[in-house]
Amino acid sequence: MVSAVLGFVLTLCSPLIATFYSEPRLAGLTAAFAGILFVNGLSSQHVALLTRQMRFGALSVIDSLGAALGLALAILMALVLRSYWALIVAPLVIAVTTLALSLWLTRWWPTRFVRSTNVGELVGFGAGVTGFNLFNFVVRNLDNILIGRFWGSAILGLYDRAYRLLLFPLQQINAPLNRIMIPILSRLHGEPDRYRHAYLRTIGQVMFVTQPTILLMIMTANIIIPLALGKNFAAATTIFMWLGLTALQQPISSTTGWLFITQGRVRTYSLWGAINAVTCAIAFGVGVKWGAVGVAAAYAITDYIPRLPILWWLATREGPVRARDVGYVVMPFVVSDILSAATVYVSFLVIGNPLLKLIVASLLIMGIQILVLLTTRSGRAILTEIMMLARSLARRLSGGSSAYAN
């Protein structure tokens, strides 16, 4: 129902969107994407059921098959039609594939509505999560809207490529983790010690994987951007570096949603969404005066002050996980990032070859992170768990038995 209403509203707004950007072709595209929004709404309950049942293998198949079919057909349509309408093919195929497979796997069909005693509580919970998602949707698109409107498609292209190269892959890490961790933490809600351990263990592993990669990309942005996107995108380097500062903390701050949802604190979750949206909107409005670089810089600066302290205060003031628990896990990585950045910067003063810079920076960043982790109890625990996971994966790949197989 909600997706139908939103799709209808988006369709009504499509002429206004076309006028806003002075691009008539956007009217038809916007209306088409409104239809896709409706299809996604039809499958949302079925995907939720699969998640609740922890059928992560089935969800992975749905995601992978939809993405593969969507990409293949989008490329084919682009080659055949040579039209901007090929843009609609991939999301449409993904939406239809998700709906069809989730229906088939769950075998659940909507029936006549039956009022139950706890329906109000369920609606309230859903409203809180939906409120955050709506605010988050606005934030995720407002920067693109402002840059496109005031600086044009060329500058927006630089910003978009830098954003996707850095932050989009991180979102792909958090998306599957959300599906796994929310059901797990929900089941551990009545066991505070196990809940706390599961959460802290996971964020430690996430930081071990993401921090060296992000820091390496920031320190070698002037090498990576032309290499990955071409020399024409070299102007996106500064944008990329500012967004990189945000990316350093984003993989962990995004996990606060697990705490809000699994502890039933959805009103606070929605409140945080509103605070995030307002502060980002102000930052984007100020930063757009200096183009895409200004937007990226304003986003990064306000991400640390004031949003980050407010977020962690709201997330950890209640429940089994406290701010000091998170700080105990995160602090070694903060120290490692600072030491690594300083060491790499000094090494670059005497190294001129770009390839050698990449190699040296990679070795220094990972080596320093491991050394710093070895000096703390929490760091040694993270390294031990990473080694256990690596051994388990190696056994699975070799066909042997694993302690984690059951």
C-alpha positions in Angstrom: 0.0 0.0 0.0 2.7 2.4 1.0 4.7 1.6 -2.2 1.6 2.2 -4.3 1.0 5.6 -2.8 4.7 6.6 -3.1 4.7 5.4 -6.7 1.6 7.4 -7.5 3.1 10.6 -5.9 6.3 10.1 -7.8 4.4 9.8 -11.0 2.5 13.0 -10.3 5.9 14.7 -9.6 7.6 13.5 -12.7 6.7 16.6 -14.8 8.0 18.8 -12.0 11.3 16.8 -11.8 11.7 17.2 -15.6 11.2 21.0 -15.3 13.5 21.3 -12.3 16.4 19.8 -14.4 15.2 21.3 -17.7 15.3 17.8 -19.1 11.9 16.7 -20.6 13.0 13.0 -21.0 13.2 12.7 -17.2 9.4 12.8 -17.0 9.0 9.4 -18.6 11.9 7.8 -16.8 10.6 9.0 -13.4 7.2 7.6 -14.1 8.8 4.3 -15.1 10.9 4.1 -11.9 7.7 4.8 -9.9 6.3 1.5 -11.3 9.5 -0.3 -10.2 9.0 1.2 -6.7 5.5 -0.4 -6.7 6.9 -3.8 -7.7 9.6 -3.6 -5.0 6.8 -3.0 -2.5 5.0 -6.2 -3.5 8.1 -8.3 -2.7 9.1 -6.6 0.5 7.0 -8.9 2.8 8.3 -12.0 1.2 11.9 -10.9 1.5 11.2 -10.0 5.1 9.9 -13.6 5.7 13.0 -15.1 4.1 15.2 -12.9 6.3 13.2 -13.8 9.4 13.7 -17.5 8.6 17.4 -16.8 8.1 17.4 -18.3 4.6 20.4 -16.3 3.6 21.4 -18.7 0.8 18.1 -18.2 -0.9 18.4 -14.4 -0.5 21.9 -14.5 -2.0 20.6 -16.5 -5.0 17.8 -13.9 -5.5 20.2 -11.0 -5.4 22.8 -12.6 -7.6 20.4 -13.9 -10.2 18.5 -10.6 -10.4 21.7 -8.5 -10.7 23.2 -10.8 -13.4 20.0 -10.9 -15.5 19.5 -7.2 -15.1 23.0 -6.3 -16.1 23.0 -8.6 -19.1 19.6 -7.4 -20.4 20.5 -3.7 -19.8 23.7 -4.1 -21.9 21.7 -5.9 -24.6 19.0 -3.2 -24.7 21.6 -0.5 -24.8 23.3 -2.1 -27.7 20.0 -2.7 -29.6 18.0 0.4 -28.7 20.9 2.9 -28.1 18.5 4.8 -26.0 18.4 6.2 -22.5 15.4 3.8 -21.8 18.0 1.0 -21.3 18.6 2.6 -17.9 15.2 1.2 -16.8 15.9 -2.4 -17.7 18.3 -3.4 -14.9 16.2 -2.2 -11.9 13.0 -3.5 -13.5 14.5 -7.0 -14.1 15.9 -7.1 -10.5 12.5 -6.0 -9.1 10.5 -8.6 -11.1 13.1 -11.4 -10.4 13.0 -10.6 -6.7 9.2 -10.7 -6.6 8.9 -13.9 -8.6 11.6 -15.9 -6.7 10.5 -14.7 -3.2 6.9 -15.6 -4.0 8.0 -19.1 -5.1 10.3 -19.7 -2.1 8.0 -18.5 0.6 4.7 -19.9 -0.8 2.9 -17.1 1.0 0.0 -15.1 -0.5 -1.8 -12.2 1.1 -5.2 -13.0 2.6 -8.0 -11.1 4.2 -6.8 -8.7 6.9 -7.4 -10.0 10.4 -7.0 -7.5 13.3 -4.9 -8.9 16.2 -4.1 -7.5 19.6 -0.5 -6.6 18.8 -1.2 -5.0 15.3 -0.7 -1.5 16.7 2.7 -2.4 18.1 3.7 -3.9 14.8 2.5 -0.8 12.8 4.3 1.5 15.2 7.5 -0.5 14.8 7.2 -0.4 11.0 6.4 3.3 11.0 9.6 4.0 13.0 11.8 2.1 10.6 10.0 3.6 7.6 10.5 7.0 9.0 14.3 6.5 9.1 14.4 5.0 5.6 12.5 8.0 4.2 14.8 10.5 5.9 17.8 8.4 4.7 16.5 8.4 1.1 16.3 12.2 1.1 19.9 12.4 2.4 21.2 9.9 -0.2 19.8 11.9 -3.1 19.9 15.6 -2.0 23.6 16.1 -2.7 23.1 14.8 -6.3 20.0 17.0 -6.8 21.8 20.2 -5.7 25.0 19.5 -7.7 23.0 18.6 -10.8 20.8 21.6 -10.5 23.4 24.3 -9.9 26.6 22.8 -11.5 25.3 20.6 -14.3 25.7 17.0 -15.3 29.5 17.1 -15.9 30.3 18.1 -12.3 27.6 15.7 -11.0 29.3 13.0 -13.0 32.6 13.6 -11.2 30.9 13.5 -7.8 28.8 10.4 -8.6 31.8 8.4 -9.9 33.9 9.3 -6.8 31.0 8.4 -4.5 30.3 5.1 -6.2 34.0 4.1 -6.4 34.4 4.6 -2.6 31.1 4.4 -0.7 29.0 2.2 -2.9 31.1 -0.9 -2.3 30.9 -0.3 1.4 27.1 -0.3 1.2 27.3 -3.7 -0.5 29.2 -5.0 2.6 26.7 -3.7 5.0 23.6 -4.9 3.1 24.2 -8.6 3.5 25.4 -8.0 7.1 22.1 -6.3 7.9 20.2 -9.4 6.8 22.4 -11.6 8.9 22.9 -9.6 12.1 19.4 -8.2 12.6 17.8 -11.7 13.0 20.7 -12.9 15.1 20.8 -9.9 17.5 17.0 -10.0 17.7 17.2 -13.6 19.0 19.9 -12.6 21.5 18.0 -9.6 22.8 17.2 -11.4 26.1 20.9 -12.4 26.6 22.8 -9.1 27.1 26.3 -10.7 27.3 25.9 -12.7 24.1 24.2 -9.8 22.4 27.1 -7.5 23.3 29.8 -10.0 22.3 28.1 -10.7 18.9 27.8 -7.1 18.0 31.4 -6.1 19.1 32.9 -9.1 17.5 31.2 -8.2 14.2 32.2 -4.6 14.1 35.8 -5.5 14.9 35.9 -7.8 11.9 34.3 -5.2 9.7 36.9 -2.6 10.7 39.7 -5.1 10.1 38.5 -5.5 6.5 37.5 -2.0 5.6 39.9 0.3 7.4 43.1 -0.6 5.5 41.3 -0.5 2.1 39.7 2.8 2.7 42.8 4.4 4.0 44.9 3.1 1.1 42.4 4.6 -1.4 42.5 8.0 0.4 46.3 8.1 0.5 46.7 7.0 -3.2 43.6 8.7 -4.6 45.7 10.6 -7.3 46.8 7.2 -8.5 43.6 5.2 -8.2 41.2 7.6 -9.8 42.9 7.9 -13.2 43.7 4.2 -13.1 40.1 3.1 -12.3 38.1 5.8 -14.1 40.5 7.3 -16.7 42.5 10.5 -16.9 39.3 12.5 -17.7 38.1 11.9 -14.1 41.4 13.1 -12.4 39.4 16.2 -11.2 37.4 13.9 -9.0 40.5 13.2 -6.8 39.8 15.9 -4.2 36.1 14.9 -4.0 37.2 11.3 -3.5 39.5 12.2 -0.6 36.9 14.1 1.2 34.4 11.3 0.8 37.1 8.9 2.0 37.1 10.6 5.4 33.4 9.8 5.7 34.0 6.3 4.5 36.4 5.6 7.4 33.7 5.7 10.0 30.6 4.8 7.9 30.9 1.0 7.9 30.7 1.1 11.7 28.2 3.9 12.2 25.8 2.2 9.8 25.7 -0.8 12.2 23.9 1.4 14.8 20.7 0.5 12.9 21.1 -3.0 14.2 21.0 -1.7 17.8 18.0 0.5 17.3 15.9 -2.2 15.4 16.8 -5.2 17.5 16.1 -3.4 20.8 12.8 -2.0 19.5 13.9 1.6 19.8 12.5 2.6 16.4 11.3 6.1 17.6 14.8 7.0 18.4 15.9 5.5 15.1 13.4 7.7 13.3 14.6 10.7 15.3 18.2 10.0 14.3 17.0 9.9 10.7 15.5 13.3 11.0 18.6 14.8 12.7 20.8 13.2 10.0 18.6 14.6 7.2 18.5 18.1 8.6 22.2 18.4 9.3 23.1 17.0 5.9 20.7 19.3 4.1 22.3 22.3 5.9 25.8 21.0 5.0 24.9 20.4 1.4 23.2 23.8 1.1 26.3 25.6 2.4 28.8 23.4 0.5 27.1 23.5 -2.9 28.4 27.1 -3.3 31.9 25.6 -4.0 30.6 22.8 -6.2 31.0 19.1 -5.8 34.2 19.5 -3.7 32.3 21.8 -1.3 29.5 19.3 -0.9 31.9 16.5 -0.2 33.9 18.5 2.3 30.8 19.8 4.1 29.4 16.2 4.3 32.7 14.9 5.7 33.2 17.7 8.3 29.7 17.5 9.6 29.8 13.8 9.7 32.3 14.0 12.5 30.9 17.1 14.2 28.1 17.0 15.1 26.5 13.8 13.6 28.9 11.1 14.9 28.7 12.0 18.6 24.9 12.4 18.5 24.5 9.1 16.7 26.6 7.1 19.2 25.0 8.8 22.2 21.5 7.9 20.9 22.6 4.3 19.9 24.4 3.4 23.2 22.6 5.3 25.9 20.3 2.2 26.3 20.7 -1.5 25.8 23.6 -4.0 26.3 26.1 -2.1 24.2 27.6 1.0 25.7 29.8 3.7 24.2 32.8 2.5 26.2 32.3 -1.0 24.7 32.4 0.3 21.2 35.4 2.6 22.0 37.3 -0.4 23.4 37.0 -2.1 20.0 37.4 0.9 17.7 40.3 2.8 19.4 43.1 0.5 18.1 41.9 1.1 14.6 41.8 4.9 15.1 45.4 4.8 16.3 46.4 2.5 13.5 44.8 4.9 10.9 46.7 7.9 12.3 50.0 6.1 12.4 49.6 4.6 9.0 48.6 7.9 7.3 51.6 9.7 8.8 54.0 6.8 7.8 52.7 6.5 4.3 52.9 10.3 3.8 56.5 10.3 4.8 57.3 7.4 2.6 55.8 9.1 -0.4 58.2 12.0 0.0 61.0 9.7 -1.2 59.1 7.4 -3.5 58.2 8.6 -7.0 57.0 5.5 -8.9 53.1 5.2 -8.7 53.1 1.4 -8.7 55.8 1.3 -5.9 53.7 3.8 -3.9 50.7 1.5 -4.1 52.7 -1.5 -3.0 54.5 0.3 -0.2 51.4 1.9 1.1 49.5 -1.4 1.1 52.2 -3.1 3.1 52.7 -0.3 5.6 48.9 0.2 6.3 48.2 -3.5 6.8 51.4 -4.1 8.8 50.9 -1.2 11.1 47.2 -2.2 11.7 48.3 -5.7 12.7 51.1 -4.4 15.0 48.7 -2.0 16.7 46.1 -4.7 17.2 48.6 -7.0 18.8 49.3 -4.4 21.5 45.7 -4.5 22.9 43.6 -7.3 24.3 40.6 -6.5 22.0 42.9 -6.3 19.0 44.4 -9.7 19.7 40.9 -11.1 20.0 39.9 -9.7 16.6 43.1 -11.1 15.0 42.4 -14.6 16.6 38.8 -14.6 15.2 40.0 -13.4 11.8 42.5 -16.3 11.7 39.8 -18.8 12.7 37.4 -17.5 10.0 40.2 -17.8 7.4 41.0 -21.4 8.4 37.3 -22.2 8.3 37.0 -20.8 4.8 40.1 -22.6 3.6 38.7 -25.9 4.9 35.4 -25.3 3.1 37.2 -24.4 -0.1 39.3 -27.5 0.1 36.2 -29.7 0.8 37.2 -30.5 4.3 35.1 -30.4 7.4 34.8 -27.2 9.4 34.1 -26.3 13.0 31.6 -23.7 11.6 29.8 -26.1 9.2 27.0 -26.9 11.7 
